[in-house]
Amino acid sequence: MKIAIGNDHAGTEYKLAIVGFLKSKEINVVNYGTNGTDSVDYPDFVHPVANDVAQGNVDYGIVVCGSGNGANMTINKHQLIRGALCWTKEITALARAHNDANILSLPARFIALPQALEMVDTFLNTSFEGGRHERRIEKIPYS
């Protein structure tokens, strides 16, 4: 499995922990995020994640910013992206199972780090259910 990850300054600590978590599971990581805490613009670091997912260069993506909203809005401007802003493992599981989300957006300022890692694990280990959900996904237009 291969995951692209991107973050802004608010998500650096979480991104570094997530990268370590993924590598411990022998998952390849493409890191587009900043490794510092100086203020940066999240679109610069999450557009490449969305591009990699949309082009099939990676299996999934993870983006992290303070609220998760800006990063999620940015990635969802890309064709073939179904980004999900999640704040619990239950919402994360539903985003995969019902919405076939291919990028997880995390709000670093509103969830604890252990919770974020649990959500990443849930995201990667939950399959899309298909069925009636497939029909709904097909109705999402791509510009």
DSSP file with accessible surface (Angstrom, degrees, kcal/mol):
  #  RESIDUE AA STRUCTURE BP1 BP2  ACC     N-H-->O    O-->H-N    N-H-->O    O-->H-N    TCO  KAPPA ALPHA  PHI   PSI    X-CA   Y-CA   Z-CA
    1    1 A M              0   0  100      0, 0.0    27,-2.2     0, 0.0     2,-0.4   0.000 360.0 360.0 360.0 148.0    0.0    0.0    0.0
    2    2 A K  E     -a   28   0A  86     25,-0.2    57,-2.7    27,-0.0    58,-1.2  -0.999 360.0-170.3-134.1 130.2    1.1    3.5   -0.7
    3    3 A I  E     -ab  29  60A   0     25,-2.8    27,-2.7    -2,-0.4     2,-0.4  -0.964  12.2-149.5-123.5 135.0   -0.2    6.7    1.0
    4    4 A A  E     -ab  30  61A   0     56,-2.1    58,-2.2    -2,-0.4     2,-0.4  -0.842  20.1-170.4 -98.2 139.5    0.3   10.4    0.1
    5    5 A I  E     +ab  31  62A   0     25,-2.7    27,-3.5    -2,-0.4    28,-0.6  -0.986   9.3 175.7-134.2 141.3    0.2   12.8    3.1
    6    6 A G  E     + b   0  63A   0     56,-2.0    58,-1.9    -2,-0.4     2,-0.3  -0.993   5.8 164.8-143.4 148.7    0.2   16.5    3.2
    7    7 A N  E     - b   0  64A   0     -2,-0.3    27,-1.4    56,-0.2    58,-0.2  -0.988  25.9-131.7-155.7 161.4   -0.1   19.0    6.0
    8    8 A D    >   -     0   0   11     56,-1.5     3,-1.4    -2,-0.3     4,-0.4  -0.381  54.6 -76.7-102.5-170.9    0.3   22.6    7.0
    9    9 A H  G >  S+     0   0   46      1,-0.3     3,-0.8    31,-0.2     4,-0.3   0.811 129.3  57.5 -59.9 -31.8    2.1   24.0   10.1
   10   10 A A  G 3  S+     0   0   22      1,-0.2    -1,-0.3     2,-0.1     4,-0.2   0.720 110.1  45.1 -72.3 -19.1   -0.9   23.1   12.4
   11   11 A G  G <> S+     0   0    0     -3,-1.4     4,-3.1    53,-0.4    -1,-0.2   0.357  79.4 102.6-106.9   6.6   -0.6   19.4   11.4
   12   12 A T  H <> S+     0   0    7     -3,-0.8     4,-2.8    -4,-0.4     5,-0.2   0.926  82.8  47.3 -60.0 -49.1    3.1   18.8   11.5
   13   13 A E  H  > S+     0   0  130     -4,-0.3     4,-1.9     1,-0.2    -1,-0.2   0.930 116.8  44.6 -59.1 -43.7    3.1   16.9   14.8
   14   14 A Y  H  > S+     0   0   28     -4,-0.2     4,-2.8     2,-0.2    -1,-0.2   0.910 111.8  52.2 -67.1 -43.9    0.3   14.7   13.7
   15   15 A K  H  X S+     0   0    0     -4,-3.1     4,-3.0     2,-0.2     5,-0.2   0.939 108.8  50.2 -58.5 -46.0    1.7   14.1   10.3
   16   16 A L  H  X S+     0   0   87     -4,-2.8     4,-2.1     1,-0.2    -1,-0.2   0.913 112.9  46.6 -61.1 -40.6    5.0   13.0   11.7
   17   17 A A  H  X S+     0   0   30     -4,-1.9     4,-2.5    -5,-0.2    -1,-0.2   0.907 112.6  49.9 -67.5 -40.5    3.3   10.6   14.1
   18   18 A I  H  X S+     0   0    0     -4,-2.8     4,-3.0     2,-0.2     5,-0.2   0.922 108.9  51.9 -65.1 -42.4    1.1    9.3   11.2
   19   19 A V  H  X S+     0   0   18     -4,-3.0     4,-2.8     1,-0.2     5,-0.2   0.937 111.2  47.9 -59.4 -45.3    4.1    8.7    9.0
   20   20 A G  H  X S+     0   0   40     -4,-2.1     4,-2.0    -5,-0.2    -1,-0.2   0.919 112.1  49.7 -60.9 -42.8    5.8    6.7   11.8
   21   21 A F  H  X S+     0   0   42     -4,-2.5     4,-0.8     2,-0.2    -2,-0.2   0.928 112.7  46.6 -60.6 -47.9    2.6    4.7   12.3
   22   22 A L  H ><>S+     0   0    0     -4,-3.0     5,-2.3     1,-0.2     3,-0.9   0.925 111.7  50.2 -63.5 -43.8    2.3    4.0    8.6
   23   23 A K  H ><5S+     0   0  131     -4,-2.8     3,-2.0     1,-0.3    -1,-0.2   0.863 103.6  59.7 -64.5 -33.0    5.9    3.0    8.2
   24   24 A S  H 3<5S+     0   0   86     -4,-2.0    -1,-0.3     1,-0.3    -2,-0.2   0.753 106.2  49.0 -65.4 -22.0    5.6    0.7   11.3
   25   25 A K  T <<5S-     0   0  106     -3,-0.9    -1,-0.3    -4,-0.8    -2,-0.2   0.192 121.9-111.4 -98.4  12.6    2.9   -1.2    9.2
   26   26 A E  T < 5 +     0   0  176     -3,-2.0     2,-0.5     1,-0.2    -3,-0.2   0.823  67.1 150.1  59.7  36.4    5.3   -1.3    6.2
   27   27 A I      < -     0   0   20     -5,-2.3    -1,-0.2    -8,-0.1     2,-0.2  -0.861  47.9-122.7 -98.1 130.1    3.1    1.2    4.2
   28   28 A N  E     -a    2   0A 108    -27,-2.2   -25,-2.8    -2,-0.5     2,-0.4  -0.545  28.9-157.4 -72.7 138.8    5.0    3.4    1.8
   29   29 A V  E     -a    3   0A  32     -2,-0.2     2,-0.6   -27,-0.2   -25,-0.2  -0.968  17.0-160.6-125.7 132.6    4.5    7.1    2.4
   30   30 A V  E     -a    4   0A  34    -27,-2.7   -25,-2.7    -2,-0.4     2,-0.8  -0.962  21.7-153.9-106.3 114.4    4.9   10.1    0.0
   31   31 A N  E     +a    5   0A  65     -2,-0.6   -25,-0.2   -27,-0.2   -27,-0.1  -0.816  31.2 158.7 -99.6 109.8    5.3   13.1    2.2
   32   32 A Y        +     0   0   75    -27,-3.5   -26,-0.2    -2,-0.8    -1,-0.1   0.409  47.9 102.8-101.2  -3.8    4.2   16.4    0.7
   33   33 A G  S    S-     0   0   11    -28,-0.6   -25,-0.1     1,-0.1     2,-0.1  -0.319  77.8-100.3 -81.8 165.1    3.7   18.2    4.0
   34   34 A T        -     0   0   26    -27,-1.4    -1,-0.1     1,-0.1   -19,-0.1  -0.474  18.0-154.0 -74.6 151.0    5.8   20.7    5.8
   35   35 A N  S    S+     0   0  102     -2,-0.1     2,-0.2   -20,-0.1    -1,-0.1   0.315  71.4  73.2-105.2   6.2    8.0   19.4    8.6
   36   36 A G  S    S-     0   0   30      2,-0.1   -24,-0.2     1,-0.0    -2,-0.1  -0.535  75.4-130.5-114.3-179.9    8.1   22.7   10.4
   37   37 A T        +     0   0  113     -2,-0.2     2,-0.2   -25,-0.1     3,-0.1   0.340  66.8 117.1-113.8   3.9    5.8   24.9   12.4
   38   38 A D  S    S-     0   0  134      1,-0.1   -29,-0.2   -30,-0.0    -2,-0.1  -0.513  82.7 -87.8 -69.9 142.4    6.3   28.2   10.6
   39   39 A S        +     0   0   99     -2,-0.2     2,-0.3   -30,-0.1    -1,-0.1  -0.244  59.1 166.3 -57.0 129.2    3.1   29.3    9.0
   40   40 A V        -     0   0   36     -3,-0.1     2,-0.6    -6,-0.0   -31,-0.2  -0.882  41.4 -98.6-136.1 169.6    2.5   27.9    5.5
   41   41 A D    >>  -     0   0  106     -2,-0.3     3,-1.4     1,-0.1     4,-0.5  -0.828  25.0-146.5 -97.3 116.7   -0.5   27.7    3.1
   42   42 A Y  H >> S+     0   0   83     -2,-0.6     3,-1.6     1,-0.3     4,-1.5   0.812  92.5  65.8 -55.3 -34.7   -2.2   24.3    3.2
   43   43 A P  H 3> S+     0   0   37      0, 0.0     4,-2.1     0, 0.0     3,-0.3   0.887  94.7  60.3 -58.4 -33.0   -3.2   24.3   -0.5
   44   44 A D  H <4 S+     0   0  105     -3,-1.4    -2,-0.2     1,-0.2   -36,-0.0   0.778 113.8  36.2 -61.8 -24.6    0.5   24.1   -1.4
   45   45 A F  H << S+     0   0   45     -3,-1.6     4,-0.3    -4,-0.5    -1,-0.2   0.586 119.3  44.7-107.5 -13.1    0.8   20.8    0.5
   46   46 A V  H  X S+     0   0    0     -4,-1.5     4,-2.3    -3,-0.3     5,-0.2   0.715  96.0  70.0-106.9 -23.0   -2.5   19.1   -0.2
   47   47 A H  H  X S+     0   0   73     -4,-2.1     4,-2.7    -5,-0.3     5,-0.2   0.932  99.4  52.2 -56.4 -45.1   -3.0   19.7   -3.9
   48   48 A P  H  > S+     0   0   32      0, 0.0     4,-2.3     0, 0.0    -1,-0.2   0.869 107.3  52.8 -61.8 -32.7   -0.1   17.2   -4.6
   49   49 A V  H  > S+     0   0    0     -4,-0.3     4,-2.3     2,-0.2     5,-0.2   0.959 111.0  45.8 -63.6 -49.3   -1.9   14.6   -2.4
   50   50 A A  H  X S+     0   0    0     -4,-2.3     4,-2.9     1,-0.2     5,-0.2   0.903 111.6  52.6 -61.5 -40.3   -5.1   15.0   -4.3
   51   51 A N  H  X S+     0   0   63     -4,-2.7     4,-2.3     1,-0.2     6,-0.3   0.929 109.5  48.7 -60.7 -45.8   -3.2   14.8   -7.6
   52   52 A D  H  <>S+     0   0   19     -4,-2.3     5,-2.1     2,-0.2     6,-1.0   0.904 114.3  45.3 -62.6 -41.7   -1.4   11.6   -6.6
   53   53 A V  H ><5S+     0   0   15     -4,-2.3     3,-1.3     1,-0.2    -2,-0.2   0.955 114.0  48.4 -66.8 -47.8   -4.7    9.9   -5.5
   54   54 A A  H 3<5S+     0   0   29     -4,-2.9    -2,-0.2     1,-0.3    -1,-0.2   0.855 113.3  47.8 -61.4 -35.2   -6.6   11.1   -8.6
   55   55 A Q  T 3<5S-     0   0  129     -4,-2.3    -1,-0.3    -5,-0.2    -2,-0.2   0.485 113.3-117.2 -85.9  -2.7   -3.8    9.8  -10.9
   56   56 A G  T < 5S+     0   0   58     -3,-1.3    -3,-0.2    -4,-0.4    -4,-0.1   0.669  76.8 128.6  77.3  16.7   -3.6    6.5   -9.2
   57   57 A N  S   <S+     0   0   77     -5,-2.1     2,-0.3    -6,-0.3    -4,-0.2   0.705  77.4  23.9 -75.0 -21.5    0.0    7.0   -8.0
   58   58 A V  S    S-     0   0    9     -6,-1.0   -55,-0.2    -9,-0.1    -2,-0.1  -0.914  75.1-126.5-136.5 165.0   -1.1    6.1   -4.4
   59   59 A D  S    S-     0   0   86    -57,-2.7     2,-0.3    -2,-0.3   -56,-0.2   0.892  86.2  -9.8 -79.1 -43.5   -3.9    4.1   -2.9
   60   60 A Y  E     -b    3   0A  48    -58,-1.2   -56,-2.1     2,-0.0     2,-0.3  -0.930  62.1-134.0-147.3 171.3   -5.2    6.8   -0.5
   61   61 A G  E     -bc   4 103A   0     41,-2.0    43,-2.4    -2,-0.3     2,-0.4  -0.915   5.6-160.5-131.4 158.4   -4.3   10.2    0.9
   62   62 A I  E     -bc   5 104A   0    -58,-2.2   -56,-2.0    -2,-0.3     2,-0.4  -0.996   9.7-173.8-135.9 131.8   -4.3   11.9    4.3
   63   63 A V  E     -bc   6 105A   0     41,-2.8    43,-2.7    -2,-0.4     2,-0.4  -0.970   2.2-168.4-126.6 146.2   -4.3   15.6    4.8
   64   64 A V  E     +bc   7 106A   0    -58,-1.9   -56,-1.5    -2,-0.4   -53,-0.4  -0.993  18.3 145.4-138.4 125.5   -4.0   17.5    8.1
   65   65 A C  E     - c   0 107A   4     41,-1.7    43,-2.3    -2,-0.4    44,-0.4  -0.844  61.3 -81.4-142.1-177.1   -4.6   21.1    9.0
   66   66 A G  S    S+     0   0    4     -2,-0.3    43,-2.2     1,-0.2    44,-0.3   0.944 125.0   9.1 -55.7 -56.0   -5.9   23.0   12.0
   67   67 A S  S    S-     0   0   48     40,-0.1    -1,-0.2    41,-0.1    -3,-0.0   0.592  91.7-130.9 -99.1 -14.8   -9.6   22.5   11.4
   68   68 A G  S  > S+     0   0    0     38,-0.3     4,-1.9     1,-0.0     5,-0.2   0.186  85.5  99.1  81.7 -17.3   -9.4   20.0    8.5
   69   69 A N  H  > S+     0   0   77      2,-0.2     4,-3.0     1,-0.2     5,-0.2   0.945  77.2  46.6 -69.7 -51.0  -11.8   22.2    6.6
   70   70 A G  H  > S+     0   0    9      1,-0.2     4,-2.2     2,-0.2    -1,-0.2   0.931 115.6  46.4 -59.9 -45.5   -9.4   24.2    4.4
   71   71 A A  H  > S+     0   0    0      1,-0.2     4,-2.5     2,-0.2     5,-0.2   0.923 114.0  48.8 -62.6 -42.2   -7.5   21.1    3.4
   72   72 A N  H  X S+     0   0   25     -4,-1.9     4,-2.0     1,-0.2    -2,-0.2   0.915 110.3  50.2 -66.5 -41.7  -10.7   19.2    2.7
   73   73 A M  H  < S+     0   0  120     -4,-3.0     4,-0.3     1,-0.2    -1,-0.2   0.913 112.1  49.8 -61.1 -39.5  -12.2   22.0    0.6
   74   74 A T  H >< S+     0   0   16     -4,-2.2     3,-1.4    -5,-0.2     4,-0.2   0.943 110.9  46.0 -66.2 -49.8   -9.0   22.1   -1.4
   75   75 A I  H >< S+     0   0    0     -4,-2.5     3,-1.8     1,-0.3    -1,-0.2   0.864 105.0  61.9 -65.4 -32.8   -8.8   18.4   -2.2
   76   76 A N  T 3< S+     0   0   64     -4,-2.0    -1,-0.3     1,-0.3    -2,-0.2   0.538  87.9  72.2 -75.6  -0.6  -12.4   18.1   -3.1
   77   77 A K  T <  S+     0   0  166     -3,-1.4     2,-0.3    -4,-0.3    -1,-0.3   0.594  84.6  89.6 -80.8 -11.2  -11.9   20.5   -6.0
   78   78 A H  S X  S-     0   0   34     -3,-1.8     3,-1.3    -4,-0.2    65,-0.0  -0.650  87.1-108.4 -90.2 142.4  -10.0   17.7   -7.8
   79   79 A Q  T 3  S+     0   0  109     -2,-0.3     3,-0.1     1,-0.2    -1,-0.1  -0.344 101.3  18.2 -62.7 147.1  -11.7   15.2  -10.0
   80   80 A L  T 3  S+     0   0   88      1,-0.2     2,-0.5    -4,-0.1    -1,-0.2   0.497  95.9 125.9  70.5   8.0  -12.0   11.7   -8.7
   81   81 A I    <   -     0   0    7     -3,-1.3     2,-0.4    -6,-0.1    -1,-0.2  -0.830  36.0-179.1-102.6 133.8  -11.5   12.8   -5.1
   82   82 A R        -     0   0   42     -2,-0.5    20,-1.6    18,-0.1    21,-1.2  -0.796  17.3-175.4-126.1  83.4  -13.8   12.0   -2.3
   83   83 A G  E     -d  103   0A  15     -2,-0.4     2,-0.5    18,-0.2    21,-0.2  -0.639   7.4-158.4 -84.0 140.4  -12.3   13.7    0.7
   84   84 A A  E     -d  104   0A  16     19,-2.5    21,-3.0    -2,-0.3     2,-0.7  -0.976  11.1-147.7-125.4 121.0  -13.8   13.2    4.1
   85   85 A L  E     -d  105   0A  35     -2,-0.5     2,-0.3    19,-0.2    21,-0.2  -0.785  32.2-178.9 -82.4 116.5  -13.3   15.5    7.1
   86   86 A C        +     0   0    1     19,-2.3     3,-0.1    -2,-0.7    33,-0.0  -0.910  31.0 173.4-124.6 149.2  -13.6   13.2   10.1
   87   87 A W  S    S+     0   0  131     -2,-0.3     2,-0.3     1,-0.2    -1,-0.1   0.351  72.2  39.5-134.8   1.3  -13.4   13.7   13.8
   88   88 A T  S  > S-     0   0   36      1,-0.1     4,-2.1    23,-0.1    -1,-0.2  -0.974  78.6-118.3-142.2 161.5  -14.2   10.2   15.2
   89   89 A K  H  > S+     0   0   79     -2,-0.3     4,-2.6     1,-0.2     5,-0.2   0.843 114.5  57.6 -69.1 -28.2  -13.4    6.7   14.2
   90   90 A E  H  > S+     0   0  115      2,-0.2     4,-2.1     1,-0.2    -1,-0.2   0.925 108.1  44.7 -67.4 -43.7  -17.1    6.0   13.6
   91   91 A I  H  > S+     0   0   52      2,-0.2     4,-2.4     1,-0.2    -1,-0.2   0.898 112.5  53.8 -65.8 -37.0  -17.4    8.8   11.1
   92   92 A T  H  X S+     0   0    0     -4,-2.1     4,-1.7     2,-0.2    -2,-0.2   0.931 107.7  49.3 -61.7 -45.1  -14.2    7.7    9.5
   93   93 A A  H  X S+     0   0   30     -4,-2.6     4,-3.1     1,-0.2     5,-0.2   0.914 112.4  47.8 -62.1 -41.9  -15.5    4.1    9.1
   94   94 A L  H  X>S+     0   0   87     -4,-2.1     4,-2.8     1,-0.2     5,-1.0   0.869 105.6  58.8 -67.5 -36.1  -18.7    5.5    7.5
   95   95 A A  H  X5S+     0   0    5     -4,-2.4     6,-2.4     3,-0.2     4,-0.5   0.885 116.1  35.0 -60.6 -36.9  -16.8    7.7    5.2
   96   96 A R  H  X5S+     0   0    9     -4,-1.7     4,-1.2     4,-0.2    -2,-0.2   0.941 122.5  43.6 -79.1 -50.9  -15.0    4.6    3.8
   97   97 A A  H  <5S+     0   0    7     -4,-3.1    32,-2.5    31,-0.2    33,-0.5   0.881 130.7  20.7 -67.3 -39.2  -17.9    2.2    4.0
   98   98 A H  H  <5S+     0   0   52     -4,-2.8    -3,-0.2    -5,-0.2    -1,-0.2   0.740 134.8  31.5-102.8 -28.8  -20.7    4.4    2.6
   99   99 A N  H  <<S-     0   0   87     -5,-1.0    -3,-0.2    -4,-0.5    -2,-0.2   0.432  89.0-131.8-112.5  -2.8  -18.9    7.2    0.7
  100  100 A D     <  -     0   0   40     -4,-1.2    -4,-0.2    -6,-0.3   -18,-0.1   0.883  34.3-165.8  51.6  41.2  -15.8    5.4   -0.6
  101  101 A A        -     0   0    1     -6,-2.4   -18,-0.2     1,-0.1    -1,-0.2  -0.324  17.6-172.9 -57.3 137.4  -13.6    8.3    0.7
  102  102 A N        +     0   0   19    -20,-1.6   -41,-2.0     1,-0.2     2,-0.4   0.455  69.8  47.1-114.6  -3.4  -10.2    8.2   -0.8
  103  103 A I  E    S-cd  61  83A   0    -21,-1.2   -19,-2.5   -43,-0.2     2,-0.5  -0.989  70.3-149.7-136.9 131.1   -8.6   11.0    1.2
  104  104 A L  E     -cd  62  84A   0    -43,-2.4   -41,-2.8    -2,-0.4     2,-0.5  -0.854   9.6-158.7 -97.0 125.7   -9.0   11.4    5.0
  105  105 A S  E     -cd  63  85A   0    -21,-3.0   -19,-2.3    -2,-0.5   -41,-0.2  -0.939   9.3-163.0-107.4 126.3   -8.9   15.0    6.3
  106  106 A L  E     -c   64   0A   0    -43,-2.7   -41,-1.7    -2,-0.5     2,-1.1  -0.906  17.4-141.6-114.3 136.0   -8.0   15.4   10.0
  107  107 A P  E >>  -c   65   0A   6      0, 0.0     3,-2.4     0, 0.0     4,-0.7  -0.731  17.3-170.4 -94.2  92.0   -8.5   18.5   12.2
  108  108 A A  T 34 S+     0   0    7    -43,-2.3     3,-0.4    -2,-1.1   -42,-0.2   0.788  81.5  54.0 -56.9 -32.3   -5.4   18.6   14.3
  109  109 A R  T 34 S+     0   0  165    -43,-2.2    -1,-0.3   -44,-0.4   -42,-0.1   0.512 113.2  42.8 -81.8  -1.7   -6.6   21.2   16.6
  110  110 A F  T <4 S+     0   0  152     -3,-2.4     2,-0.3   -44,-0.3    -1,-0.2   0.394 107.5  54.2-127.2   0.7   -9.8   19.3   17.5
  111  111 A I  S  < S-     0   0   10     -4,-0.7     2,-0.2    -3,-0.4    -1,-0.1  -0.970  80.0-112.0-133.6 152.9   -8.8   15.7   18.0
  112  112 A A     >  -     0   0   53     -2,-0.3     4,-2.3     1,-0.1     5,-0.2  -0.489  30.4-115.4 -79.4 152.2   -6.1   14.0   20.2
  113  113 A L  H  > S+     0   0   40      1,-0.2     4,-2.3     2,-0.2     5,-0.2   0.917 115.7  51.6 -57.5 -45.7   -3.1   12.4   18.5
  114  114 A P  H  > S+     0   0   99      0, 0.0     4,-2.1     0, 0.0    -1,-0.2   0.901 110.1  51.3 -59.5 -35.2   -4.0    8.9   19.7
  115  115 A Q  H  > S+     0   0   59      2,-0.2     4,-2.4     1,-0.2    -2,-0.2   0.908 107.4  52.6 -65.4 -41.4   -7.5    9.4   18.2
  116  116 A A  H  X S+     0   0    0     -4,-2.3     4,-2.4     1,-0.2    -1,-0.2   0.920 109.4  48.7 -60.9 -43.5   -6.0   10.6   14.9
  117  117 A L  H  X S+     0   0   43     -4,-2.3     4,-2.4     1,-0.2    -1,-0.2   0.901 110.6  50.8 -65.0 -38.8   -3.9    7.4   14.7
  118  118 A E  H  X S+     0   0   92     -4,-2.1     4,-2.6    -5,-0.2    -1,-0.2   0.899 109.9  50.8 -64.5 -38.6   -6.9    5.3   15.4
  119  119 A M  H  X S+     0   0    0     -4,-2.4     4,-2.9     2,-0.2    -2,-0.2   0.902 108.5  51.0 -66.9 -39.9   -8.8    7.1   12.7
  120  120 A V  H  X S+     0   0    0     -4,-2.4     4,-2.3     2,-0.2    -2,-0.2   0.940 111.3  48.6 -61.3 -45.3   -6.0    6.5   10.2
  121  121 A D  H  X S+     0   0   56     -4,-2.4     4,-1.3     1,-0.2    -2,-0.2   0.926 112.7  47.9 -60.9 -43.7   -6.1    2.8   11.1
  122  122 A T  H  X S+     0   0   26     -4,-2.6     4,-0.5     1,-0.2     3,-0.4   0.926 110.2  52.5 -61.9 -44.8   -9.9    2.7   10.7
  123  123 A F  H >< S+     0   0    0     -4,-2.9     3,-0.8     1,-0.2    -2,-0.2   0.916 112.7  44.1 -57.9 -44.6   -9.7    4.5    7.3
  124  124 A L  H 3< S+     0   0   19     -4,-2.3    -1,-0.2     1,-0.2    -2,-0.2   0.700 116.9  45.6 -76.8 -18.9   -7.1    2.0    6.0
  125  125 A N  H 3< S+     0   0  114     -4,-1.3     2,-0.5    -3,-0.4    -1,-0.2   0.253  92.1  89.8-112.0  12.5   -8.9   -1.1    7.3
  126  126 A T    <<  -     0   0   32     -3,-0.8     2,-0.2    -4,-0.5     3,-0.0  -0.943  63.5-149.4-111.4 129.0  -12.5   -0.3    6.3
  127  127 A S        -     0   0   96     -2,-0.5     2,-0.3     1,-0.1   -27,-0.1  -0.640  24.8-102.0 -94.9 153.0  -13.8   -1.4    2.9
  128  128 A F        -     0   0   42     -2,-0.2   -31,-0.2     1,-0.1   -30,-0.2  -0.546  25.8-148.7 -69.7 131.4  -16.4    0.3    0.7
  129  129 A E        -     0   0  118    -32,-2.5    -1,-0.1    -2,-0.3   -31,-0.1   0.721  23.3-169.3 -77.7 -22.6  -19.7   -1.6    1.0
  130  130 A G    >   +     0   0   11    -33,-0.5     3,-1.8     1,-0.1    -1,-0.2  -0.410  45.3  93.7  68.1-141.9  -20.9   -0.8   -2.5
  131  131 A G  T >> S+     0   0   64      1,-0.3     4,-1.3     2,-0.2     3,-0.9  -0.286 106.9   0.3  58.5-131.3  -24.5   -1.8   -3.1
  132  132 A R  H 3> S+     0   0  132      1,-0.3     4,-1.2     2,-0.2    -1,-0.3   0.803 134.1  59.5 -61.6 -26.2  -26.9    1.1   -2.6
  133  133 A H  H <> S+     0   0    6     -3,-1.8     4,-2.3     1,-0.2    -1,-0.3   0.847  97.6  59.4 -71.3 -32.4  -23.9    3.3   -1.7
  134  134 A E  H <> S+     0   0   84     -3,-0.9     4,-2.3     1,-0.2    -1,-0.2   0.924 102.4  52.8 -60.4 -44.5  -22.4    2.7   -5.1
  135  135 A R  H  X S+     0   0  123     -4,-1.3     4,-0.6     1,-0.2    -1,-0.2   0.898 110.2  48.3 -59.2 -40.0  -25.4    4.2   -6.8
  136  136 A R  H >< S+     0   0  120     -4,-1.2     3,-0.9     1,-0.2    -1,-0.2   0.897 108.6  52.3 -69.9 -40.8  -25.1    7.3   -4.7
  137  137 A I  H >< S+     0   0   17     -4,-2.3     3,-1.8     1,-0.2    -1,-0.2   0.902 103.5  59.0 -61.9 -38.8  -21.4    7.7   -5.4
  138  138 A E  H 3< S+     0   0  136     -4,-2.3    -1,-0.2     1,-0.3    -2,-0.2   0.731  98.3  60.9 -64.5 -19.2  -22.1    7.5   -9.1
  139  139 A K  T << S+     0   0  155     -3,-0.9    -1,-0.3    -4,-0.6    -2,-0.2   0.465  77.8 102.0 -88.0  -1.4  -24.4   10.6   -8.7
  140  140 A I  S <  S-     0   0   75     -3,-1.8     2,-0.1    -4,-0.2    -3,-0.0  -0.739  71.9-138.3 -82.3 116.0  -21.5   12.8   -7.5
  141  141 A P        -     0   0  115      0, 0.0     2,-0.5     0, 0.0    -2,-0.1  -0.438   7.1-148.0 -77.4 149.2  -20.5   14.9  -10.5
  142  142 A Y              0   0   81     -2,-0.1   -63,-0.1   -63,-0.1   -65,-0.1  -0.979 360.0 360.0-112.6 127.2  -16.9   15.6  -11.3
  143  143 A S              0   0  124     -2,-0.5   -64,-0.1   -66,-0.1     0, 0.0  -0.246 360.0 360.0 -77.0 360.0  -16.3   19.0  -12.9
